[in-house]
Amino acid sequence: MRKLLFLLAFPVFGAITNFQVTDSTPTAVILRYAAPTLASCTLEVSESPTYVPLVPDVDTALFPGANSDARNGSQGRDRTFVVGNAGVGIIYAPIAASGRRVSRALQANTIHYYRLTCGADTAAGSFRTPNIAPGDTFPVAPAPIDPAHLGENGWPFLPVDASATVIDPITGVLIQQLFKHDYNIGGGTYGGHTD
């Protein structure tokens, strides 16, 4: 009887179990797993196996708390973490901590690397977001709308830097300027720079 009480008083915590990547779209995937404890776990997702840079949806510099599986409330030990646009139930680019609109969508048809950390245990691997279905590149609405800022469109900010990229929040398509051209009209320089 003493041995049984000892085991009940000091439970042995195991590892992350039953990890699965399920239900993917071009802009989001669902991760399911059993955490070893009730404590929150953190997730890193990147298009690089070095996990730098992180995708915006789990980047805490852009969206504080975004890497925690508690971001949608407590779930017990069996967890679901939606990474990408569906993770926050939106198809627009919300305003990040930087003050700029940033798409939280994953890039379509792209390999992503993940690392889940629960205490001292980690689970890592990769997944590929599906490609856009043929003929499915036209937006479902004229422009995404941010419900927190009615009247404002929800397109992500596109930096002037021609090497910068953003992900379309509706389709998951990578958007990049093909070229940058400054031109002079009436004494002002346009194309990214102004007087």
C-alpha positions in Angstrom: 0.0 0.0 0.0 2.9 2.4 0.8 4.3 2.0 -2.8 1.0 2.8 -4.3 0.6 6.0 -2.3 4.2 7.1 -3.3 3.3 6.7 -7.0 0.1 8.8 -6.6 1.9 11.5 -4.6 4.7 11.9 -7.2 3.4 11.4 -10.7 5.9 10.8 -13.4 5.6 13.2 -16.3 6.4 11.9 -19.7 7.1 13.4 -23.1 5.0 15.0 -25.8 2.9 12.3 -27.3 0.5 11.7 -30.2 1.9 14.5 -32.2 0.1 14.9 -35.6 0.0 17.6 -38.3 -3.6 17.6 -39.6 -6.1 19.5 -41.6 -3.9 21.8 -43.7 -4.9 24.6 -46.1 -2.6 26.8 -48.2 -2.5 29.3 -45.3 -2.8 27.2 -42.1 -2.2 23.8 -40.5 -3.5 22.2 -37.4 -1.1 20.6 -34.9 -2.5 18.1 -32.4 -0.6 16.6 -29.5 -0.7 15.5 -25.8 1.4 17.7 -23.5 3.3 16.1 -20.7 1.8 18.5 -18.1 -0.9 21.1 -17.9 1.7 23.9 -18.3 1.7 25.9 -21.5 3.9 24.8 -24.4 5.6 27.0 -27.0 5.9 26.6 -30.7 8.4 27.8 -33.3 7.6 27.6 -37.0 9.8 28.8 -39.8 10.6 28.3 -43.4 14.2 27.6 -42.3 15.4 24.6 -40.4 17.3 27.1 -38.1 13.9 28.6 -37.0 15.1 32.1 -38.1 13.1 34.0 -39.0 9.9 32.7 -37.4 6.6 32.9 -39.4 4.7 36.0 -38.2 1.9 33.9 -36.7 4.2 32.7 -33.9 6.6 35.6 -33.7 6.2 37.2 -30.3 8.0 40.4 -31.4 5.0 41.0 -33.7 2.2 39.4 -31.8 3.0 39.0 -28.0 2.1 35.6 -26.7 1.6 34.2 -30.2 3.9 31.2 -29.6 2.0 29.8 -26.6 -0.5 27.1 -27.0 -2.5 28.9 -24.4 -3.2 31.8 -26.8 -6.7 30.5 -27.3 -7.3 29.5 -23.7 -6.6 26.5 -21.6 -7.0 23.1 -23.3 -6.0 20.5 -20.8 -3.3 18.0 -21.9 -4.8 17.2 -25.3 -3.9 20.3 -27.3 -4.7 21.8 -30.7 -2.6 24.6 -32.2 -3.7 26.2 -35.4 -0.7 27.9 -37.2 -1.5 30.5 -39.8 -4.5 32.6 -40.6 -7.1 30.1 -39.3 -5.1 30.3 -36.0 -6.8 33.5 -35.1 -10.0 33.0 -37.2 -9.1 35.8 -39.7 -8.4 36.3 -43.4 -6.9 39.8 -43.1 -3.6 41.2 -41.9 -4.0 42.5 -38.3 -2.0 45.3 -36.8 1.2 44.0 -35.2 3.2 45.4 -32.3 5.2 47.3 -34.9 2.1 49.3 -35.8 2.0 47.9 -39.3 -0.4 45.3 -40.8 1.3 41.9 -41.0 -0.2 38.8 -42.6 -0.4 35.8 -40.2 -1.0 33.4 -43.1 1.5 30.7 -43.9 3.0 30.7 -47.4 1.2 28.2 -49.8 3.1 25.2 -51.1 6.0 25.7 -48.8 8.0 23.5 -46.4 7.8 24.7 -42.8 9.9 23.5 -39.9 8.3 23.3 -36.4 9.7 22.8 -32.9 7.3 22.4 -30.0 8.7 22.8 -26.5 6.8 21.6 -23.4 9.1 22.1 -20.3 12.3 20.1 -21.1 10.7 18.0 -23.9 10.6 19.0 -27.5 9.0 17.6 -30.7 10.4 18.8 -34.1 9.7 18.1 -37.7 8.4 19.6 -40.9 5.2 19.9 -42.9 4.3 21.3 -46.3 1.4 23.6 -46.8 -0.7 22.6 -49.8 -0.7 24.5 -53.1 -3.6 26.7 -54.1 -6.2 24.8 -56.0 -6.2 25.6 -59.7 -8.3 28.7 -60.4 -8.6 29.6 -56.7 -6.3 32.6 -56.8 -9.0 35.3 -57.1 -9.9 36.8 -53.7 -13.3 35.9 -52.3 -14.0 39.6 -51.4 -12.8 42.9 -52.9 -10.5 43.5 -49.9 -10.1 41.9 -46.5 -11.6 44.0 -43.8 -10.3 44.3 -40.2 -13.3 44.0 -37.9 -11.3 45.8 -35.1 -10.9 48.8 -37.4 -14.0 49.0 -39.5 -13.7 51.0 -42.6 -10.0 50.0 -43.0 -8.9 47.4 -45.5 -6.8 44.5 -44.0 -4.1 44.2 -46.6 -0.6 43.7 -45.2 2.0 46.5 -45.3 4.3 46.1 -48.3 7.7 47.7 -47.5 9.5 49.9 -50.0 12.4 47.6 -49.9 12.3 45.6 -53.2 13.7 42.5 -51.5 10.9 42.4 -48.9 8.1 39.9 -49.2 4.6 39.5 -47.6 2.1 36.7 -47.7 -1.3 37.3 -49.1 -3.7 36.7 -46.1 -6.4 35.2 -48.3 -4.5 32.8 -50.7 -1.0 32.3 -49.1 0.7 33.6 -52.2 4.1 35.2 -51.7 4.0 38.9 -52.8 7.2 40.7 -53.8 7.8 43.8 -55.8 9.4 42.9 -59.2 11.4 46.1 -59.3 11.7 49.4 -57.6 11.7 52.6 -59.7 11.9 56.1 -58.4 10.7 58.8 -60.7 10.3 62.5 -60.5 6.9 64.2 -60.9 6.6 67.9 -60.2 9.7 68.2 -58.1 8.9 65.2 -55.8 10.4 61.8 -56.0 7.9 58.9 -56.0 8.1 55.1 -55.9 8.9 54.9 -52.2 10.6 58.2 -51.4 8.9 61.5 -51.0 10.2 65.1 -50.6 
